[in-house]
Amino acid sequence: MDYTEIANQVVEFLKPVLGAGPGVATSAAGSASWDWIKTRLTRPAAVEAVREVEQNPAGDTNWEVLKLQIRKALEEDEVFRRELLKILPKEFSSPGTENPS
């Protein structure tokens, strides 16, 4: 499983929610996903990354830091990984990524 690619997909899905760019996320699905991610990223660096993205969604560096924190959570937390893959829209799933049921 390529955690970097999954983190990239998550960030691209979330950017439109915070007004950082075009995308396929619907407001309801994107907002629910963002709310879910915010409650699951609890490490101090991850909390800071979330705060920075919310304060300045146009800042590419903020998204890169958030992407890194999502990747770390994917690597280290099996429950986070499994639940995130369930909420990630099918159109973002890559052929090399399993989406467990």
Secondary structure, 3 states (H helix, E strand, C coil): CCHHHHHHHHHHHHHHHHCCCCCCCCHHHHHHHHHHHHHHCCCHHHHHHHHHHHHCCCCHHHHHHHHHHHHHHHHHCHHHHHHHHHHCCHHHCCCCCCCCC
